[in-house]
Amino acid sequence: MGIKILLQDLDQDIFSIEGYRAKGGYESVRKAFSMPQDDIIEEVKKSGLRGRGGASFPTGLKWSFLDRKSGKPRYYVCNADESEPGTFKDRFLMEKIPHRLIEGMIVSSYALGAHKSYIYIRGELMWIANRLKRAIAEAYRDGFLGQNILGSGYDLDLYVHPGAGAYICGEETALLESLEGKRGNPRMKPPFSATVGLYGCPTVVNNVESIASIPWIVMNGGDAYAQIGIGKSTGTKLISACGHINNPGTYEIDLGMTVEEFIYSDAYCGGIKDGKELKAVIPGGSSVPILPKSLILKTAAGEPRLMTYESLMEGGFETGSMLGSGGFIVMDETTCIVRNTWNFARFYHHESCGQCSPCREGTGWIEKVLHRIEHGHGQSKDIDLIVDIARKMEGKTICSFGDAAGWPVASAVRHFRDEFEAHVNQKGCPFSC
């Protein structure tokens, strides 16, 4: 077991602000106020922290793009609209340790010069939204939010804003549209949020896990964070492990451990349930390519596959995948890949905002064709048809939703074409689903 940054002291009473502060909580706020704002940004840059919501863009670099010259108000927004199938680590963090996120929001807002900040949370998570509101009230009471925080002269108000349950609002600009009270459609870019964001003002949007990592970086330094992990995959990562495993749950790992250790170690997934064989893994949430056992445990070159951004991507999408949002979905030998892919396709068809024709039409076509393959009405040409549709969606939409809907389909056919052919030839699913 490696170092704990985000889930530290989880076994202690750190839900209340009293318990959290007893374990050193909110000390990074005091330290941050003693530092120039640019120095905090430099520490985050040195840490190598990358966005933990899926895109994995360097956090410090994203902060440095914020427009500081326009004279307009700056806003800081937490993307807590965790909606990716197979991903639940942000929910876990907010539910168990709400003050870790709030502390990160305060420090980050100060570093960026924002005086109003928002936590945009998925509408289905109202009990967690209420927990956050209670924790925010405690932070106001103890002087960590509001006017002249800790006598620093810095003011910050923090709000929780529930969405309406749209997956597309996990996309940064759709989130901002929703936060403004509009329909959650992604915006054309440029301009980017760093210059024209919330209410037309400079805005930074970060993921829950990214923000919760900031207090540790401020307290211990960017270099200390960069020493955890391997290469450009620095620090720790929360993984939502689910599927056919003995120990489903949320785990904090040092980036760089092997995928095999994560799956089979008793400290993590604990191996495949009921002694069955591993068949495939989707390592980063439903929108990333699926990998069969032969490619998830080892790279195409025969090297052990690591839990890092670079190792999981090695070989591109022909032989690799993505760490993405950390939704680690494990499938055993009884899994029907066709049915699983169709189920994801149903989700993406339902959740498309419909703004872009390739996505609006393509997600529906893919669902329809996969439905007939799974239910025994498919033809051989349908297999290539769904791959062709997926390719014609990729890179053709305002946001990356089209890519997210297409990648799982193309990779499923690439690695498990024999199963698709069996469905066609046998006129039905050969698995007892």
TORVEX-291651 format. One record per residue (C-alpha): residue number from 1; residue in three letters; x, y, z. Coordinates in nm, 3 decimals. Example, Ala and Ser with C-alpha at 12.3 -4.5 7.8 and 13.67 -1.06 7.14 Angstrom:
% TORVEX-291651
REC   nudo   bake         u         v         w
REC      1    ALA     1.230    -0.450     0.780
REC      2    SER     1.367    -0.106     0.714
//
This chain:
% TORVEX-291651
REC   nudo   bake         u         v         w
REC      1    MET     0.000     0.000     0.000
REC      2    GLY     0.141     0.338    -0.099
REC      3    ILE     0.110     0.684     0.051
REC      4    LYS    -0.237     0.821     0.116
REC      5    ILE    -0.297     1.181     0.012
REC      6    LEU    -0.669     1.191    -0.056
REC      7    LEU    -0.797     0.909     0.163
REC      8    GLN    -0.561     0.979     0.452
REC      9    ASP    -0.716     0.927     0.797
REC     10    LEU    -1.030     0.781     0.640
REC     11    ASP    -1.060     0.549     0.939
REC     12    GLN    -1.072     0.850     1.174
REC     13    ASP    -1.352     1.095     1.253
REC     14    ILE    -1.275     1.352     0.983
REC     15    PHE    -1.629     1.409     0.854
REC     16    SER    -1.687     1.706     1.086
REC     17    ILE    -1.467     2.013     1.071
REC     18    GLU    -1.351     1.951     1.428
REC     19    GLY    -1.227     1.602     1.343
REC     20    TYR    -1.080     1.718     1.014
REC     21    ARG    -0.888     2.006     1.174
REC     22    ALA    -0.760     1.776     1.447
REC     23    LYS    -0.579     1.585     1.172
REC     24    GLY    -0.422     1.896     1.021
REC     25    GLY    -0.713     2.001     0.805
REC     26    TYR    -0.721     2.360     0.672
REC     27    GLU    -0.356     2.424     0.761
REC     28    SER    -0.281     2.459     0.390
REC     29    VAL    -0.513     2.762     0.386
REC     30    ARG    -0.296     2.938     0.643
REC     31    LYS     0.019     2.846     0.453
REC     32    ALA    -0.126     2.954     0.119
REC     33    PHE    -0.212     3.298     0.257
REC     34    SER     0.156     3.343     0.348
REC     35    MET     0.263     3.269    -0.012
REC     36    PRO     0.244     3.483    -0.325
REC     37    GLN    -0.032     3.352    -0.551
REC     38    ASP     0.210     3.287    -0.838
REC     39    ASP     0.423     3.069    -0.607
REC     40    ILE     0.125     2.844    -0.538
REC     41    ILE     0.068     2.805    -0.911
REC     42    GLU     0.437     2.719    -0.959
REC     43    GLU     0.417     2.450    -0.691
REC     44    VAL     0.119     2.296    -0.867
REC     45    LYS     0.313     2.306    -1.195
REC     46    LYS     0.614     2.138    -1.033
REC     47    SER     0.391     1.868    -0.886
REC     48    GLY     0.299     1.741    -1.231
REC     49    LEU    -0.062     1.700    -1.115
REC     50    ARG    -0.283     1.619    -1.412
REC     51    GLY    -0.658     1.660    -1.435
REC     52    ARG    -0.823     1.362    -1.268
REC     53    GLY    -1.156     1.394    -1.444
REC     54    GLY    -1.049     1.212    -1.759
REC     55    ALA    -0.865     1.458    -1.985
REC     56    SER    -0.542     1.443    -1.776
REC     57    PHE    -0.431     1.795    -1.878
REC     58    PRO    -0.160     1.941    -1.647
REC     59    THR    -0.343     2.134    -1.373
REC     60    GLY    -0.079     2.399    -1.311
REC     61    LEU    -0.051     2.473    -1.682
REC     62    LYS    -0.429     2.511    -1.703
REC     63    TRP    -0.417     2.756    -1.414
REC     64    SER    -0.148     2.961    -1.588
REC     65    PHE    -0.378     3.023    -1.887
REC     66    LEU    -0.626     3.220    -1.674
REC     67    ASP    -0.671     3.575    -1.802
REC     68    ARG    -0.548     3.809    -1.528
REC     69    LYS    -0.538     4.128    -1.735
REC     70    SER    -0.898     4.185    -1.839
REC     71    GLY    -1.003     4.328    -1.503
REC     72    LYS    -1.310     4.104    -1.504
REC     73    PRO    -1.404     3.888    -1.203
REC     74    ARG    -1.246     3.542    -1.202
REC     75    TYR    -1.436     3.229    -1.115
REC     76    TYR    -1.327     2.889    -0.993
REC     77    VAL    -1.557     2.592    -1.054
REC     78    CYS    -1.542     2.235    -0.928
REC     79    ASN    -1.671     1.975    -1.171
REC     80    ALA    -1.846     1.728    -0.940
REC     81    ASP    -2.085     1.610    -1.212
REC     82    GLU    -1.942     1.257    -1.199
REC     83    SER    -2.153     1.067    -1.451
REC     84    GLU    -1.916     0.829    -1.632
REC     85    PRO    -2.047     0.472    -1.603
REC     86    GLY    -1.809     0.276    -1.383
REC     87    THR    -1.677     0.584    -1.202
REC     88    PHE    -1.766     0.675    -0.844
REC     89    LYS    -1.445     0.794    -0.677
REC     90    ASP    -1.543     1.164    -0.658
REC     91    ARG    -1.872     1.071    -0.496
REC     92    PHE    -1.683     0.863    -0.239
REC     93    LEU    -1.443     1.148    -0.159
REC     94    MET    -1.718     1.407    -0.117
REC     95    GLU    -1.932     1.174     0.089
REC     96    LYS    -1.659     1.067     0.331
REC     97    ILE    -1.426     1.371     0.347
REC     98    PRO    -1.616     1.681     0.228
REC     99    HIS    -1.375     1.922     0.396
REC    100    ARG    -1.083     1.797     0.184
REC    101    LEU    -1.257     1.928    -0.125
REC    102    ILE    -1.359     2.253     0.044
REC    103    GLU    -1.003     2.315     0.165
REC    104    GLY    -0.879     2.258    -0.189
REC    105    MET    -1.140     2.498    -0.324
REC    106    ILE    -1.027     2.773    -0.085
REC    107    VAL    -0.656     2.735    -0.162
REC    108    SER    -0.713     2.710    -0.537
REC    109    SER    -0.953     3.004    -0.545
REC    110    TYR    -0.701     3.217    -0.357
REC    111    ALA    -0.420     3.119    -0.595
REC    112    LEU    -0.632     3.217    -0.894
REC    113    GLY    -0.778     3.534    -0.744
REC    114    ALA    -1.138     3.411    -0.751
REC    115    HIS    -1.381     3.550    -0.494
REC    116    LYS    -1.686     3.344    -0.592
REC    117    SER    -1.651     2.971    -0.651
REC    118    TYR    -1.892     2.692    -0.728
REC    119    ILE    -1.920     2.317    -0.680
REC    120    TYR    -2.139     2.186    -0.963
REC    121    ILE    -2.264     1.847    -0.846
REC    122    ARG    -2.467     1.579    -1.020
REC    123    GLY    -2.836     1.621    -0.941
REC    124    GLU    -2.881     1.258    -0.833
REC    125    LEU    -2.632     1.312    -0.550
REC    126    MET    -2.850     1.539    -0.339
REC    127    TRP    -2.754     1.371    -0.012
REC    128    ILE    -2.391     1.451    -0.088
REC    129    ALA    -2.482     1.806    -0.194
REC    130    ASN    -2.646     1.846     0.148
REC    131    ARG    -2.334     1.712     0.319
REC    132    LEU    -2.123     1.962     0.129
REC    133    LYS    -2.356     2.245     0.227
REC    134    ARG    -2.328     2.145     0.592
REC    135    ALA    -1.949     2.130     0.567
REC    136    ILE    -1.941     2.469     0.393
REC    137    ALA    -2.151     2.615     0.676
REC    138    GLU    -1.894     2.480     0.923
REC    139    ALA    -1.614     2.640     0.721
REC    140    TYR    -1.795     2.975     0.727
REC    141    ARG    -1.850     2.940     1.102
REC    142    ASP    -1.481     2.876     1.166
REC    143    GLY    -1.367     3.166     0.950
REC    144    PHE    -1.235     2.975     0.645
REC    145    LEU    -1.497     3.121     0.412
REC    146    GLY    -1.659     3.462     0.390
REC    147    GLN    -1.508     3.806     0.440
REC    148    ASN    -1.144     3.865     0.538
REC    149    ILE    -1.063     3.495     0.584
REC    150    LEU    -0.825     3.444     0.878
REC    151    GLY    -0.746     3.816     0.871
REC    152    SER    -0.581     3.782     0.530
REC    153    GLY    -0.793     4.041     0.352
REC    154    TYR    -0.909     3.772     0.110
REC    155    ASP    -1.283     3.717     0.059
REC    156    LEU    -1.441     3.401    -0.081
REC    157    ASP    -1.797     3.275    -0.110
REC    158    LEU    -1.852     2.910    -0.204
REC    159    TYR    -2.176     2.767    -0.344
REC    160    VAL    -2.307     2.419    -0.422
REC    161    HIS    -2.509     2.400    -0.745
REC    162    PRO    -2.691     2.073    -0.828
REC    163    GLY    -2.733     1.991    -1.195
REC    164    ALA    -3.029     1.812    -1.352
REC    165    GLY    -2.862     1.478    -1.420
REC    166    ALA    -2.724     1.533    -1.772
REC    167    TYR    -2.404     1.342    -1.852
REC    168    ILE    -2.307     1.607    -2.106
REC    169    CYS    -2.273     1.862    -1.823
REC    170    GLY    -1.955     1.685    -1.719
REC    171    GLU    -1.805     1.857    -2.024
REC    172    GLU    -1.653     2.183    -1.903
REC    173    THR    -1.836     2.433    -2.121
REC    174    ALA    -2.172     2.252    -2.100
REC    175    LEU    -2.131     2.269    -1.723
REC    176    LEU    -2.080     2.646    -1.741
REC    177    GLU    -2.387     2.684    -1.963
REC    178    SER    -2.592     2.490    -1.709
REC    179    LEU    -2.447     2.691    -1.421
REC    180    GLU    -2.565     3.006    -1.598
REC    181    GLY    -2.917     2.863    -1.613
REC    182    LYS    -2.912     2.758    -1.978
REC    183    ARG    -2.948     2.422    -2.149
REC    184    GLY    -2.627     2.224    -2.099
REC    185    ASN    -2.489     2.233    -2.454
REC    186    PRO    -2.110     2.244    -2.507
REC    187    ARG    -1.971     2.570    -2.642
REC    188    MET    -1.763     2.617    -2.953
REC    189    LYS    -1.395     2.670    -2.868
REC    190    PRO    -1.212     2.908    -2.891
REC    191    PRO    -1.267     3.116    -2.691
REC    192    PHE    -1.165     2.893    -2.402
REC    193    SER    -1.294     2.916    -2.047
REC    194    ALA    -0.969     3.068    -1.921
REC    195    THR    -1.062     3.388    -2.105
REC    196    VAL    -1.438     3.363    -2.162
REC    197    GLY    -1.592     3.127    -1.910
REC    198    LEU    -1.867     3.166    -1.653
REC    199    TYR    -2.073     3.481    -1.724
REC    200    GLY    -1.819     3.569    -1.993
REC    201    CYS    -1.541     3.602    -1.736
REC    202    PRO    -1.208     3.418    -1.689
REC    203    THR    -1.280     3.080    -1.532
REC    204    VAL    -1.095     2.764    -1.432
REC    205    VAL    -1.281     2.433    -1.400
REC    206    ASN    -1.117     2.141    -1.220
REC    207    ASN    -1.227     1.794    -1.113
REC    208    VAL    -1.303     1.701    -0.749
REC    209    GLU    -1.000     1.474    -0.714
REC    210    SER    -0.765     1.731    -0.869
REC    211    ILE    -0.883     2.002    -0.629
REC    212    ALA    -0.862     1.774    -0.325
REC    213    SER    -0.494     1.709    -0.407
REC    214    ILE    -0.399     2.079    -0.385
REC    215    PRO    -0.377     2.110    -0.001
REC    216    TRP    -0.119     1.828     0.019
REC    217    ILE     0.087     1.990    -0.258
REC    218    VAL     0.084     2.328    -0.084
REC    219    MET     0.182     2.176     0.251
REC    220    ASN     0.451     1.941     0.118
REC    221    GLY     0.567     2.108    -0.201
REC    222    GLY     0.533     2.024    -0.568
REC    223    ASP     0.862     1.836    -0.576
REC    224    ALA     0.746     1.598    -0.302
REC    225    TYR     0.429     1.521    -0.499
REC    226    ALA     0.629     1.468    -0.819
REC    227    GLN     0.842     1.205    -0.644
REC    228    ILE     0.534     0.986    -0.605
REC    229    GLY     0.441     0.791    -0.914
REC    230    ILE     0.654     0.743    -1.223
REC    231    GLY     0.756     0.969    -1.512
REC    232    LYS     0.486     1.216    -1.607
REC    233    SER     0.226     1.020    -1.410
REC    234    THR     0.295     1.177    -1.073
REC    235    GLY     0.117     1.149    -0.743
REC    236    THR    -0.164     0.919    -0.641
REC    237    LYS    -0.485     0.833    -0.823
REC    238    LEU    -0.829     0.731    -0.702
REC    239    ILE    -0.960     0.425    -0.885
REC    240    SER    -1.323     0.312    -0.889
REC    241    ALA    -1.293    -0.066    -0.917
REC    242    CYS    -1.604    -0.262    -1.009
REC    243    GLY    -1.726    -0.560    -1.206
REC    244    HIS    -1.634    -0.926    -1.155
REC    245    ILE    -1.386    -0.877    -0.871
REC    246    ASN    -1.382    -0.984    -0.509
REC    247    ASN    -1.322    -0.638    -0.362
REC    248    PRO    -1.509    -0.364    -0.549
REC    249    GLY    -1.457    -0.015    -0.411
REC    250    THR    -1.258     0.307    -0.427
REC    251    TYR    -0.880     0.275    -0.394
REC    252    GLU    -0.597     0.528    -0.381
REC    253    ILE    -0.290     0.399    -0.560
REC    254    ASP     0.056     0.533    -0.634
REC    255    LEU     0.066     0.577    -1.010
REC    256    GLY     0.310     0.323    -1.152
REC    257    MET     0.194    -0.002    -0.994
REC    258    THR     0.124    -0.285    -1.237
REC    259    VAL    -0.229    -0.355    -1.356
REC    260    GLU    -0.179    -0.720    -1.261
REC    261    GLU    -0.103    -0.627    -0.900
REC    262    PHE    -0.405    -0.399    -0.884
REC    263    ILE    -0.639    -0.672    -1.010
REC    264    TYR    -0.503    -0.967    -0.817
REC    265    SER    -0.365    -0.821    -0.493
REC    266    ASP    -0.581    -0.873    -0.185
REC    267    ALA    -0.507    -0.511    -0.093
REC    268    TYR    -0.701    -0.396    -0.400
REC    269    CYS    -0.940    -0.587    -0.630
REC    270    GLY    -0.860    -0.925    -0.477
REC    271    GLY    -0.875    -1.122    -0.801
REC    272    ILE    -1.162    -1.238    -1.019
REC    273    LYS    -1.484    -1.336    -0.842
REC    274    ASP    -1.571    -1.706    -0.803
REC    275    GLY    -1.231    -1.813    -0.937
REC    276    LYS    -1.322    -1.735    -1.297
REC    277    GLU    -1.081    -1.617    -1.566
REC    278    LEU    -1.021    -1.252    -1.651
REC    279    LYS    -1.156    -1.168    -1.996
REC    280    ALA    -1.130    -0.792    -2.040
REC    281    VAL    -1.095    -0.458    -1.861
REC    282    ILE    -1.219    -0.108    -1.934
REC    283    PRO    -0.957     0.086    -1.734
REC    284    GLY    -1.086     0.443    -1.739
REC    285    GLY    -1.464     0.451    -1.747
REC    286    SER    -1.707     0.347    -2.019
REC    287    SER    -1.580     0.599    -2.276
REC    288    VAL    -1.229     0.450    -2.314
REC    289    PRO    -1.132     0.149    -2.529
REC    290    ILE    -1.176    -0.200    -2.384
REC    291    LEU    -0.868    -0.424    -2.364
REC    292    PRO    -0.861    -0.806    -2.356
REC    293    LYS    -0.664    -0.992    -2.089
REC    294    SER    -0.363    -1.030    -2.319
REC    295    LEU    -0.328    -0.652    -2.357
REC    296    ILE    -0.441    -0.521    -2.018
REC    297    LEU    -0.181    -0.718    -1.821
REC    298    LYS     0.101    -0.663    -2.070
REC    299    THR     0.170    -0.417    -2.349
REC    300    ALA     0.201    -0.531    -2.710
REC    301    ALA     0.578    -0.529    -2.653
REC    302    GLY     0.541    -0.776    -2.365
REC    303    GLU     0.616    -0.529    -2.085
REC    304    PRO     0.397    -0.526    -1.774
REC    305    ARG     0.113    -0.278    -1.819
REC    306    LEU     0.129    -0.007    -1.553
REC    307    MET    -0.141     0.203    -1.391
REC    308    THR    -0.014     0.521    -1.555
REC    309    TYR    -0.143     0.751    -1.827
REC    310    GLU     0.146     0.663    -2.056
REC    311    SER     0.155     0.285    -2.010
REC    312    LEU    -0.219     0.236    -2.060
REC    313    MET    -0.201     0.448    -2.376
REC    314    GLU     0.106     0.267    -2.511
REC    315    GLY     0.046     0.148    -2.864
REC    316    GLY    -0.237     0.395    -2.922
REC    317    PHE    -0.588     0.262    -2.949
REC    318    GLU    -0.475    -0.036    -3.154
REC    319    THR    -0.327    -0.204    -2.846
REC    320    GLY    -0.381     0.049    -2.565
REC    321    SER    -0.650     0.244    -2.383
REC    322    MET    -0.668     0.534    -2.133
REC    323    LEU    -0.662     0.580    -1.755
REC    324    GLY    -0.940     0.835    -1.808
REC    325    SER    -1.161     0.897    -1.507
REC    326    GLY    -1.030     0.590    -1.323
REC    327    GLY    -1.346     0.382    -1.367
REC    328    PHE    -1.184     0.038    -1.368
REC    329    ILE    -1.442    -0.215    -1.497
REC    330    VAL    -1.333    -0.581    -1.481
REC    331    MET    -1.509    -0.851    -1.685
REC    332    ASP    -1.477    -1.227    -1.646
REC    333    GLU    -1.508    -1.506    -1.903
REC    334    THR    -1.889    -1.513    -1.883
REC    335    THR    -1.926    -1.155    -2.010
REC    336    CYS    -2.090    -1.095    -2.346
REC    337    ILE    -1.891    -0.813    -2.501
REC    338    VAL    -2.163    -0.744    -2.758
REC    339    ARG    -2.429    -0.700    -2.491
REC    340    ASN    -2.196    -0.484    -2.282
REC    341    THR    -2.116    -0.262    -2.582
REC    342    TRP    -2.485    -0.231    -2.669
REC    343    ASN    -2.562    -0.132    -2.310
REC    344    PHE    -2.304     0.148    -2.325
REC    345    ALA    -2.439     0.254    -2.666
REC    346    ARG    -2.788     0.289    -2.515
REC    347    PHE    -2.642     0.520    -2.252
REC    348    TYR    -2.459     0.742    -2.501
REC    349    HIS    -2.760     0.763    -2.732
REC    350    HIS    -2.977     0.873    -2.439
REC    351    GLU    -2.723     1.126    -2.311
REC    352    SER    -2.626     1.297    -2.637
REC    353    CYS    -2.732     1.662    -2.624
REC    354    GLY    -2.818     1.644    -2.994
REC    355    GLN    -2.637     1.963    -3.088
REC    356    CYS    -2.407     1.795    -3.345
REC    357    SER    -2.550     1.581    -3.626
REC    358    PRO    -2.277     1.311    -3.625
REC    359    CYS    -2.333     1.250    -3.254
REC    360    ARG    -2.710     1.292    -3.252
REC    361    GLU    -2.762     1.051    -3.541
REC    362    GLY    -2.458     0.831    -3.497
REC    363    THR    -2.528     0.730    -3.137
REC    364    GLY    -2.878     0.624    -3.239
REC    365    TRP    -2.757     0.424    -3.537
REC    366    ILE    -2.495     0.243    -3.329
REC    367    GLU    -2.750     0.151    -3.063
REC    368    LYS    -2.996     0.027    -3.326
REC    369    VAL    -2.740    -0.192    -3.507
REC    370    LEU    -2.594    -0.334    -3.186
REC    371    HIS    -2.947    -0.416    -3.068
REC    372    ARG    -3.017    -0.626    -3.374
REC    373    ILE    -2.679    -0.803    -3.356
REC    374    GLU    -2.735    -0.891    -2.990
REC    375    HIS    -3.090    -1.008    -3.051
REC    376    GLY    -3.014    -1.234    -3.348
REC    377    HIS    -3.115    -1.011    -3.640
REC    378    GLY    -2.770    -0.889    -3.739
REC    379    GLN    -2.583    -0.941    -4.066
REC    380    SER    -2.210    -0.970    -4.123
REC    381    LYS    -2.197    -0.625    -4.282
REC    382    ASP    -2.337    -0.474    -3.961
REC    383    ILE    -2.009    -0.536    -3.780
REC    384    ASP    -1.813    -0.313    -4.016
REC    385    LEU    -2.103    -0.070    -4.029
REC    386    ILE    -2.088     0.017    -3.658
REC    387    VAL    -1.710     0.066    -3.680
REC    388    ASP    -1.760     0.296    -3.979
REC    389    ILE    -2.022     0.499    -3.791
REC    390    ALA    -1.793     0.527    -3.487
REC    391    ARG    -1.505     0.651    -3.704
REC    392    LYS    -1.726     0.910    -3.870
REC    393    MET    -1.829     1.046    -3.529
REC    394    GLU    -1.475     1.071    -3.395
REC    395    GLY    -1.337     1.425    -3.408
REC    396    LYS    -1.648     1.557    -3.584
REC    397    THR    -1.833     1.712    -3.289
REC    398    ILE    -1.807     2.030    -3.080
REC    399    CYS    -1.703     1.834    -2.771
REC    400    SER    -1.550     1.489    -2.725
REC    401    PHE    -1.884     1.313    -2.667
REC    402    GLY    -1.875     1.164    -3.017
REC    403    ASP    -1.531     1.021    -2.946
REC    404    ALA    -1.647     0.883    -2.612
REC    405    ALA    -1.941     0.708    -2.775
REC    406    GLY    -1.739     0.571    -3.065
REC    407    TRP    -1.418     0.446    -2.901
REC    408    PRO    -1.580     0.164    -2.697
REC    409    VAL    -1.753     0.031    -3.009
REC    410    ALA    -1.448     0.036    -3.234
REC    411    SER    -1.226    -0.126    -2.969
REC    412    ALA    -1.484    -0.396    -2.889
REC    413    VAL    -1.496    -0.503    -3.254
REC    414    ARG    -1.118    -0.474    -3.287
REC    415    HIS    -1.044    -0.711    -2.999
REC    416    PHE    -1.357    -0.930    -2.991
REC    417    ARG    -1.470    -0.949    -3.352
REC    418    ASP    -1.517    -1.326    -3.318
REC    419    GLU    -1.794    -1.266    -3.063
REC    420    PHE    -1.977    -1.029    -3.297
REC    421    GLU    -1.948    -1.285    -3.577
REC    422    ALA    -2.077    -1.559    -3.345
REC    423    HIS    -2.386    -1.349    -3.269
REC    424    VAL    -2.451    -1.309    -3.642
REC    425    ASN    -2.380    -1.671    -3.738
REC    426    GLN    -2.576    -1.821    -3.446
REC    427    LYS    -2.855    -1.565    -3.483
REC    428    GLY    -2.841    -1.473    -3.115
REC    429    CYS    -2.623    -1.434    -2.809
REC    430    PRO    -2.410    -1.741    -2.733
REC    431    PHE    -2.383    -1.629    -2.371
REC    432    SER    -2.651    -1.678    -2.108
REC    433    CYS    -2.703    -1.308    -2.028
//
